[in-house]
């Protein structure tokens, strides 16, 4: 097995482990996705199947960023998502890091969202 296949298996295993923990909770889910250039965040109600808040670094709010895929962009996205969620009355969510390691950009996003009022 080549190195890429082994890494892909690890990500899938982590993603499944995270999803199992989230299914036990009946709270709203803060789902984070990322690419090399951008970040995407959604707050999803799995009971109804609705997305309540969706925001990415591609939106007009982040047009001033030089690089929208770095730690600074992740911090700003976390802050903005928390502000929008609190304005809609959402205070508590479950963090779905989608198989990504809790390190670097993902950690910066989560810390910023917590600092600005979201609980998870």
Rosetta silent file (secondary structure, phi, psi, omega in degrees, C-alpha in Angstrom):
SEQUENCE: XXXXXXXXXXXXXXXXXXXXXXXXXXXXXXXXXXXXXXXXXXXXXXXXXXXXXXXXXXXXXXXXXXXXXXXXXXXXXXXXXXXXXXXXXXXXXXXXXXXXXXXXXXXXXXXXXXXXXXXX
SCORE:     score description
SCORE:     0.000 S_00000001
   1 L     0.000  134.582 -179.972    0.000    0.000    0.000 S_00000001
   2 L   -81.991  169.243 -173.590    1.347    3.387   -0.867 S_00000001
   3 H   -62.520  -38.832 -178.752    1.620    6.301    1.537 S_00000001
   4 H   -64.865  -40.054  178.911   -1.365    8.206    0.108 S_00000001
   5 H   -65.638  -38.351  178.620   -3.707    5.253    0.558 S_00000001
   6 H   -66.217  -43.037  178.320   -2.641    4.841    4.181 S_00000001
   7 H   -62.304  -40.989 -179.422   -3.228    8.558    4.883 S_00000001
   8 H   -64.011  -39.606  177.136   -6.658    8.379    3.259 S_00000001
   9 H   -62.489  -40.461  179.365   -7.604    5.403    5.448 S_00000001
  10 H   -63.056  -43.558  179.858   -6.565    7.328    8.566 S_00000001
  11 H   -62.552  -44.054  179.953   -8.700   10.315    7.608 S_00000001
  12 H   -63.936  -40.732  177.984  -11.716    8.098    6.946 S_00000001
  13 H   -62.565  -44.557  178.311  -11.227    6.324   10.275 S_00000001
  14 H   -62.782  -43.374 -178.605  -11.000    9.647   12.141 S_00000001
  15 H   -61.299  -43.576  179.326  -14.058   10.991   10.317 S_00000001
  16 H   -65.506  -39.844  179.017  -16.147    7.943   11.264 S_00000001
  17 H   -63.302  -41.160  178.775  -15.029    8.119   14.891 S_00000001
  18 H   -66.519  -44.211 -178.456  -16.020   11.807   15.064 S_00000001
  19 H   -61.987  -36.725  178.438  -19.387   11.169   13.374 S_00000001
  20 H   -63.443  -40.600  178.614  -20.246    8.437   15.895 S_00000001
  21 H   -66.825  -37.432 -178.582  -19.693   10.833   18.784 S_00000001
  22 H   -70.081  -37.172 -179.208  -21.772   13.519   17.097 S_00000001
  23 H   -62.654  -31.444  178.656  -24.699   11.161   16.410 S_00000001
  24 H   -66.563  -31.562 -179.565  -25.026   10.460   20.142 S_00000001
  25 L   -89.333  144.328 -179.998  -25.570   14.142   20.792 S_00000001
  26 L  -106.518   28.670 -178.450  -28.762   15.772   19.570 S_00000001
  27 L   -91.880  173.493  174.792  -27.262   19.238   19.390 S_00000001
  28 E   -70.934  154.892 -174.612  -26.556   21.419   16.377 S_00000001
  29 E  -116.653  126.885  173.418  -23.363   20.608   14.480 S_00000001
  30 E   -95.873  105.875 -174.234  -20.652   23.086   13.500 S_00000001
  31 E  -102.364  128.222 -179.158  -19.073   21.451   10.465 S_00000001
  32 E  -112.627  132.854  172.600  -15.719   22.665    9.150 S_00000001
  33 E  -128.324  152.598  178.849  -14.312   21.912    5.707 S_00000001
  34 E  -148.171  153.887  170.549  -11.137   23.229    4.213 S_00000001
  35 L  -124.087 -174.429  178.466   -9.114   23.228    1.062 S_00000001
  36 L   -69.079  -25.015 -174.777   -5.623   24.577    0.505 S_00000001
  37 L  -108.281  -20.499 -172.722   -7.032   27.985   -0.425 S_00000001
  38 L  -144.757  166.047  174.659  -10.291   28.387    1.544 S_00000001
  39 E  -122.938  148.669  178.617  -12.345   27.452    4.615 S_00000001
  40 E  -134.942  134.512  179.631  -16.016   26.583    4.794 S_00000001
  41 E  -134.968  140.322  178.302  -18.148   26.431    7.952 S_00000001
  42 E  -138.533  145.632  168.365  -21.778   25.428    8.468 S_00000001
  43 E  -110.074  120.652 -169.966  -24.059   25.046   11.438 S_00000001
  44 E  -120.188  137.368  171.672  -26.422   22.183   10.661 S_00000001
  45 E   -98.679  103.304 -175.673  -29.542   20.888   12.372 S_00000001
  46 L   -72.425  -23.931  179.659  -29.358   17.148   11.669 S_00000001
  47 L   -66.178  -42.305 -178.853  -32.802   16.448   13.140 S_00000001
  48 L   -96.202  -18.616 -178.354  -34.533   18.615   10.507 S_00000001
  49 L    78.811   31.995 -178.183  -31.873   18.387    7.833 S_00000001
  50 E  -116.360  146.027  171.148  -31.416   22.174    7.570 S_00000001
  51 E   -95.362  120.582 -176.099  -28.346   24.354    7.351 S_00000001
  52 E   -90.212  -38.588  179.551  -28.839   27.300    9.692 S_00000001
  53 E  -136.656  131.996  175.727  -25.590   29.212    9.089 S_00000001
  54 E  -137.655  129.836 -177.879  -23.201   28.834    6.169 S_00000001
  55 E  -151.278  145.864  176.167  -20.116   30.939    5.629 S_00000001
  56 E  -142.832  167.972  178.393  -16.820   30.625    3.793 S_00000001
  57 L   -74.763   -1.606  175.101  -13.744   32.690    3.121 S_00000001
  58 L   -84.022  -14.122 -176.889  -15.009   33.099   -0.443 S_00000001
  59 L   -71.282  166.978 -174.966  -17.824   35.406    0.717 S_00000001
  60 H   -65.380  -23.281  179.866  -17.662   39.189    0.370 S_00000001
  61 H   -63.537  -22.943 -175.338  -16.920   39.647    4.092 S_00000001
  62 H  -110.569   23.652 -177.120  -13.428   38.249    3.530 S_00000001
  63 L   -69.596  -20.062 -179.170  -12.490   40.137    0.366 S_00000001
  64 L   -81.207   -6.978 -178.300   -9.741   42.065    2.218 S_00000001
  65 L   -75.892  136.495  176.645   -7.730   38.932    3.000 S_00000001
  66 L   -75.761  -43.512  178.558   -4.528   38.414    1.058 S_00000001
  67 L  -127.685  118.242 -175.227   -4.530   34.662    1.694 S_00000001
  68 L   -95.977   15.405  179.084   -7.851   33.034    2.603 S_00000001
  69 L  -121.871   15.131 -176.731   -6.401   29.628    3.497 S_00000001
  70 L  -104.885 -175.744 -176.561   -4.104   30.511    6.394 S_00000001
  71 H   -64.854  -38.557 -179.850   -4.470   30.631   10.186 S_00000001
  72 H   -62.031  -41.959  178.025   -5.487   34.304   10.201 S_00000001
  73 H   -64.466  -38.072  178.912   -8.355   33.584    7.791 S_00000001
  74 H   -64.171  -40.370  178.320   -9.447   30.661    9.993 S_00000001
  75 H   -63.810  -43.985 -179.698   -9.547   32.949   13.046 S_00000001
  76 H   -66.190  -38.431  177.687  -11.632   35.544   11.220 S_00000001
  77 H   -65.119  -41.847  177.490  -14.036   32.896    9.928 S_00000001
  78 H   -60.396  -42.323  178.693  -14.468   31.492   13.446 S_00000001
  79 H   -63.301  -46.333 -177.276  -15.234   34.954   14.790 S_00000001
  80 H   -66.892  -40.991  178.663  -17.755   35.711   12.035 S_00000001
  81 H   -62.886  -42.586  179.177  -19.521   32.340   12.353 S_00000001
  82 H   -63.233  -42.129  179.273  -19.848   32.824   16.121 S_00000001
  83 H   -62.114  -45.787 -179.409  -21.283   36.326   15.677 S_00000001
  84 H   -65.713  -41.767 -179.457  -23.877   35.158   13.143 S_00000001
  85 H   -63.240  -44.160 -179.331  -24.819   32.119   15.254 S_00000001
  86 H   -67.171  -35.522  177.243  -25.316   34.188   18.400 S_00000001
  87 H   -66.430  -24.989  177.139  -27.422   36.720   16.491 S_00000001
  88 L   -92.168    1.377  177.105  -29.660   33.793   15.432 S_00000001
  89 L    88.589   16.528  178.984  -29.887   32.527   19.026 S_00000001
  90 L   -98.590  121.100  179.739  -27.490   29.602   18.703 S_00000001
  91 L  -116.335  -32.670 -174.203  -25.116   29.282   21.644 S_00000001
  92 E  -119.240  130.238  178.616  -24.227   25.595   21.919 S_00000001
  93 E  -139.289  170.622  171.962  -23.004   23.338   19.100 S_00000001
  94 E  -109.794  131.347 -175.352  -20.990   20.167   18.583 S_00000001
  95 E   -86.167  119.367  177.127  -17.750   20.678   16.656 S_00000001
  96 E  -107.094  101.828 -177.428  -17.361   18.432   13.608 S_00000001
  97 L   -84.611    1.495  168.285  -13.783   18.805   12.400 S_00000001
  98 L    61.892   34.577  177.042  -14.553   16.429    9.540 S_00000001
  99 L    89.091   -7.032  178.645  -11.530   14.155    9.980 S_00000001
 100 L   -78.343  147.656  176.724   -8.969   16.965   10.148 S_00000001
 101 L   -67.851  143.731  179.030   -6.453   16.900   12.972 S_00000001
 102 L   -80.546   80.179 -174.087   -7.147   19.396   15.759 S_00000001
 103 L  -160.693  146.660  173.088   -4.028   21.397   15.029 S_00000001
 104 L    67.702 -118.795 -174.843   -3.036   24.603   13.256 S_00000001
 105 H   -64.589  -40.609 -179.217   -5.828   26.106   11.164 S_00000001
 106 H   -66.263  -41.921  178.231   -8.571   23.916   12.638 S_00000001
 107 H   -65.665  -40.438  178.548   -7.496   24.758   16.191 S_00000001
 108 H   -62.568  -41.884  177.795   -7.327   28.484   15.355 S_00000001
 109 H   -62.028  -48.525 -177.393  -10.887   28.344   13.956 S_00000001
 110 H   -64.160  -44.143  179.754  -12.236   26.517   17.015 S_00000001
 111 H   -62.854  -41.397  179.693  -10.481   28.790   19.526 S_00000001
 112 H   -65.488  -40.821  178.558  -11.742   31.905   17.758 S_00000001
 113 H   -65.195  -39.800  177.975  -15.330   30.610   17.700 S_00000001
 114 H   -65.688  -42.854 -179.694  -15.132   29.795   21.427 S_00000001
 115 H   -61.770  -28.450 -176.452  -13.688   33.206   22.292 S_00000001
 116 L   -98.701   14.707  167.983  -16.574   34.895   20.524 S_00000001
 117 L   116.962  -13.267  178.935  -19.332   33.068   22.374 S_00000001
 118 L   -78.498  143.482  179.465  -19.980   29.629   20.903 S_00000001
 119 E  -111.793  123.143  172.083  -19.897   26.726   23.356 S_00000001
 120 L  -162.047    0.000    0.000  -18.516   23.340   22.338 S_00000001
